Amino acid sequence: MPPSLPFPALKQWAVSIVVTVVLLSLIAAAIGGETWEVSTAVLATVVAVATLLHRLFPGSRFFTITFANAIGVYACLYASFLESLYTGVDTTVALIGFLLPILAFATGVFIRRHAIRSVIASAHPHIQRRFGRAFLWLIPVALIGFGNFIVPLGSLDPLAQSEWLLVAMGAIALVVLLASRNVAVFLIDTGLLFEDFFETVAGLVKPAFAFLTFYSMIVVLFATLYRLLGRLDTAPTFMIDGTARDPTFVESLYFSIITLSTVGYGDIVPITYAARIVVALQVVSGIMLLLFGFHALMRRTSRGS
């Protein structure tokens, strides 16, 4: 933990760590699938790297959050490649391949920590100037990924697939190691921008709460109307999962929410004119609420800036 932090800074630091751990836990659980050992290994390694980054750069409390988000994007891409190309790879090999670029990034950041710290000490981020340079490393990574589609991996036996995966991920790890400084600097800049965004959002808590209050009132009001229609009309008011009947109050709440959000899954459909009129009124009131709500939020944002 960074030493001698005041309570507000300590609280913000703790929140960033909790958010990072929760996000990484979800990623680890998704990547590991039904094997909890793999999920635990992924979580332990990535949290260890995130902790190392936070210890190296304690001044950027949002760095670990942006790092966790980057790991999330990487995990999605890696899982997609495994499911589509490397179907015969052993779980242990897949885990090693996943962790290689992460460990390479941590190694490169540790080696170049002094240069990265000088960037953190700067007055404000220069993300526009470094944007292109920060993503140059993606070109060789993309070429390696494209090579996976050229090679007929489906015709290879599991051992050959495992070898090819480790070679490909080892090459990507080498690229990440060489570009670790630029990647870390970009993540730091992104973290600073995220901090500005977080402060802006914090100023919108009150209008957002008021908006959600009115939103919930409309949901409950129309859910009650849907429920009462069934009691006032002798004929069934809705078609629910192919059966004409009156909705329960829970079903009325569900239908009110999806109607107000204009999703319309089609599992609950109004079949009487009275129910359709009430649905139309809720759709119109929901659109008006969204328009006035967004206007209020934008006006509050303009005043804050």
Residue pairs with C-beta under 8 A, 6 or more apart in sequence:
1 13
2 13
2 58
5 13
9 61
12 61
13 58
13 61
16 61
16 62
16 64
16 65
17 54
17 64
19 65
19 68
20 47
20 50
20 64
20 65
20 67
20 68
21 47
23 65
23 68
23 69
23 72
24 43
24 46
24 47
24 50
24 68
24 71
25 43
27 42
27 46
27 68
27 71
27 72
27 75
28 39
28 40
28 42
28 43
28 46
29 39
30 75
30 79
31 38
31 39
31 42
31 75
31 78
31 79
31 98
32 38
32 39
32 40
32 41
32 42
33 39
35 91
38 91
38 95
41 95
41 99
42 95
42 98
42 99
45 99
45 102
45 103
46 68
46 71
46 102
49 67
49 102
49 103
49 105
49 106
50 64
50 67
50 68
51 64
52 106
52 109
52 110
53 63
53 64
53 67
53 106
53 109
53 184
54 61
54 63
54 64
56 109
56 110
56 113
56 116
56 117
57 63
57 113
57 116
57 117
57 120
57 188
59 120
59 121
60 120
60 188
60 191
60 192
61 191
61 195
62 191
62 192
62 194
62 195
62 198
63 187
63 188
63 191
65 191
65 194
66 187
66 188
66 190
66 191
66 194
67 187
70 187
71 102
74 101
74 102
75 98
77 145
78 97
78 98
81 145
81 148
82 89
82 94
85 148
85 149
85 153
85 154
86 94
86 153
86 161
86 165
87 154
87 161
88 156
88 157
88 158
88 161
88 162
89 97
89 158
89 161
89 162
89 165
90 158
90 162
93 162
93 165
93 166
94 165
96 166
96 169
97 165
97 166
97 168
97 169
98 169
100 166
100 169
100 170
100 172
100 173
101 169
101 172
101 173
101 176
103 173
104 173
104 174
104 176
104 177
104 180
105 176
105 177
105 180
105 183
105 184
107 177
107 180
108 176
108 177
108 178
108 179
108 180
108 181
108 184
109 116
109 180
109 181
109 184
111 180
112 180
112 181
112 184
115 181
116 181
116 184
116 185
116 188
119 185
119 188
120 188
124 192
125 188
125 189
125 192
125 193
126 189
127 186
127 189
127 190
127 193
130 182
130 185
130 186
130 189
131 186
133 182
134 182
134 183
134 185
134 186
135 186
136 179
136 182
137 175
137 176
137 178
137 179
137 182
137 183
140 171
140 175
141 172
141 175
141 176
144 168
144 171
144 172
144 175
147 168
148 164
148 168
151 164
153 161
153 164
156 164
176 183
200 301
200 304
203 300
203 301
203 304
204 297
204 300
204 301
207 296
207 297
207 300
208 297
210 296
211 289
211 293
211 296
211 297
214 289
214 293
215 260
215 289
215 293
218 256
218 260
218 282
218 285
218 286
218 289
219 253
219 256
219 257
219 260
220 253
220 256
222 256
222 259
222 260
222 278
222 281
222 282
223 249
223 252
223 253
223 255
223 256
224 252
225 278
226 237
226 238
226 247
226 252
226 255
226 256
226 275
226 278
227 246
227 247
227 248
227 249
227 252
229 237
229 246
229 272
229 274
229 275
229 278
230 236
230 237
230 238
230 246
230 247
231 246
233 272
233 274
235 272
236 244
236 245
236 246
236 271
236 272
237 246
237 247
237 270
237 271
237 272
237 274
237 275
238 244
238 245
238 246
238 247
238 255
238 268
238 269
238 270
238 271
238 275
239 268
239 269
239 270
239 271
240 247
240 251
240 267
240 268
240 269
241 267
241 268
244 271
247 255
247 268
251 268
254 268
255 268
256 282
258 264
258 265
258 268
259 279
259 282
259 283
259 286
260 282
260 283
260 286
261 286
262 283
262 286
262 287
270 276
270 278
270 279
